[in-house]
Amino acid sequence: MKLAVVADIHGNVLALEAVLADLKCEAPDTVVNLGDCASGPLWPEETAAVLRETNWPTVRGNHDRVIAAGNIPPENRTDSFTIAHLSTESLTWIQGLPPVIQLSDDILLCHGTPDSDVSYLTENVIGDSLHRADLDTIRSRLLGNDTPLICSGHTHIQRLITLTASRQTIINPGSVGLPGYSDDTPVLHKAEAGSPHARYALIEQTSDGWQIEMRALTYDWEAAAAEAERNGRPDWATPLRSGFFGQLL
């Protein structure tokens, strides 16, 4: 079985189209989406419309949850923009996304950790940035879940970790559409992929175990950055162009 894993598209339909073109060449058996689909000052409706057509198994990200609930305060500029630009059909689709998907006995899909869409599975916040957590901390965040392959997003940083004792593999495919961001949960910090590429992962199950390839694709990230600027979000334009967030406020 060949599985493609995408996550954190964040309304960047140009990056999504680059991934779709690559998937045509790779021809996976299944594509799964780890959430945070449309949120952002780019092309939320266009992105959601494409995803609705794919019918990929898709989990709900933390931004998807906020959008689905509605009543977004105006100070949340990102999700306010998103919900204002979504069709009824796309909003209904987002509202129907599950928080976790047990794809098979061997594969679990979640956005953050199995029980939280805002918690990091493999990272700790140290200072103002993300750093890989130790293995005991990662195991504790799985809450005893022993699924052999766990696919998790949320950090926007590609990550592959093997838990030898439990014979588990954890994979974060990185972000399709936003290679850097800031967040204030649990404290103010930033995440940076280090380049503007659109990222996803390919996983193939063989007799020797999981064969995993991390992909990083070029696309017109200048056009994405310009769209963010047109919509009043230069803070998005910087990571879209560079993969680095820049200075925290």
N, C-alpha and C positions, 0 to 999 in steps of 0.2 A: 504494500500500500504506500502511495506517495501522497503526503499531506502538505498543503501550503498554509502558512499561518500569517495573518495580517493583524495589525492592531493600530489604534490611535491614528486614524485617518484625519480626524479633525477638520472635516469639510474641505480638504484639499483635493479637489477632483482631478487636478492635473497630475499630482503624484499618484493618485489611484489609477488613472488611465495608464501611466507608465508600468505599474505593477500588473494591471490586466493584460497589457501587451506581452510582458514577460511570461505571465502564466500561460498564455496561448502556446508559447514555445515549450514550456516545461510540462504542460498537460498533467497536472496532479489529479488524483482520483477525487480528492475533496479539498475545498478551501474553507478555512474557519476564520472568524473575525472576533477579536478579543475586546471590541468595544471602543467607546469614545469616537463615534462615527462621524457626526456632522458638526460638532461644536467648534465654532471659531468664526472669525471675520472674513471668511473666504467665500466658498460656494456651498453652503449647507444643503440647500434643496437639491442642487444638481448632484451632489455626492449621495444624499439619501436616496434619490431616485435610481441611481445606478445600483446601489446596494440592495434596494428592494427587488430589483430585477434579478440579481444574482441568486437570491434565496440561500445564501451561505448560512450555516449555523453561526449565530452571532450572540455574544453575551453583552449584557448591559454594562457600560462603563459608568464612572461617577458623573461625568457630564451628561451622559444619556439619562441617568436617573434624575438629575436636576431638571433637565428639559422635559422629561415625561411628567414630572410632578407639577410643572407650571408655577405660577406665582413667583416669578424670578425677580428679585429686587433690581432696580436700575443700576446699582453699583456693580452688579455682576454683568459687566459689559459683554463678555464673551457669549454667555448663554442667552442673554437678552437679545443680542443680535441674531443668534441662531434661531430662536423660537419665532422671532418676527419674520423670518424668511423661509419657514418650513410650510409646506402644504399640509392640509388636514391628513392626507394619506401618509405622508412621511412621519408626521407626529404620531399618528396611530401605530405605525410600524415600530417606532422607537419605544412607545409605551408598552408594547408587547414583548420586548426583549427580556430574557431571563437573566438573573444575576450570575448563574453558574450553569455550565453544560457538562454533563458526564457523557462525552461523545461515544465512548465504549468502555469496556472494563479496563482498558489500558491508557485511556486519554481523558484528562480533565481540563476543561477550559474555564478560566476565570480572568477577571480584569486586573485585580490587585492580588489579594490573598483569597483562599476559598470562602472566607466569611466577611470580607470587607473590600469594597471597591475603592477605598481611599488609602489603604495601607499598602506599603511596599513589601513585596515578598522577599526579594534578594538584596535590597539596599537599606542602608541606614542613612539618616541625615546627620552629617558631621560638619560643623561650621555652617557654611552656606551652600553646601553641595552634597551630592549623593556618592556613597562609597559602598562597596560590596559588604554585606553583612557576613559574620562568621557562620559556619555550617550549623552549629547548634541553634543559633537564632533562626535561621531559615527553617530548620526542622520544626521548631516550636510553632512557627507561623502556619505550618501545614495542619496543625490541630489533629495529628494522627492520621491524616489522609495518606494512604499508601499507594495511590494510583501511580503506575510506573512512569508515565509521561505527563507532566503538568505544564500547560502553556499559560503564561501570564504576561500581561502588558503593563500599562500605567506609567512606567518610568521613562518610556521613549528611548531606552538604551538597550541595544542588543546584549543578550546575556545567555550563556550556556553553562549550567552547573550540574555536576553529577554528585548525588548523595550516595556514596558507595555502600554505606551500611544498610540503607533501605532499598538499594538498587533502583533509585529513582533518578529521572532526568528532568530538570527544569529548564525551560526555554522561554526567553523573551525575544520576540522577533524584531524589537525596535519599533519606531513609529513610521508609518507610511508618510504622514503629511506634516509633522511638526517636530523638527529635530532639537528643539530647545524650548524651555518654558520656565516660569517661576510659579511657586505655590507656597501657601502659608500653613499647610498642614504637614507635620505637626508644628513646625516653625518655618519662618521665611527661608526659602532655599531655591536653588535652581538646578535644572537637569540639562545636560548638554551632550548631544551625540558626537559633536566635533566636526561634522561635515553636513552639507545640506541634502544629501541623498535620500531618496525614498527607500525605506527598508522593509523587508519581510523575510520569512524563513521557509525553507523547504526541508521536509522530514520524510525519510523513507525507511520503512520497517523491513529489515532483512533478517536472514537467519543468524547474522552476527550481531544484531541489535539495531539501534536507531542510527541511521546515517543522517547527519544534519548539516545543512549549508545555509549560512547567513548571506542574504543578498542585499546589495546597496546599488540603487539605480539612479542614473542621471535623468533629469526631466527639466522643464523650464521653470526653475525655482525663482528666477528673476520676475517672471510673470506673476507667480504666487505672492512674492514679496510686494510687488506693485499693487496687487489687489488688496493686500492687508493695509497698505498705506492709504489707498483710496477710501477705505472704510475706517480710517482714523486710528489704526493700530500699528504704529511704527515699532512697538515692542514685539510684535509678531514678525515684522519684516526682517529684523536683524537676524533671528535664528533661521528663518527661512532662507536667507542668503548665505549664512555662514555655518550653521550648526551650533553656534554659541549664543547664549542668551544675552550676555553683556552684563551691565551693572544692575544689581538689585536696588530697588528704591529704599 
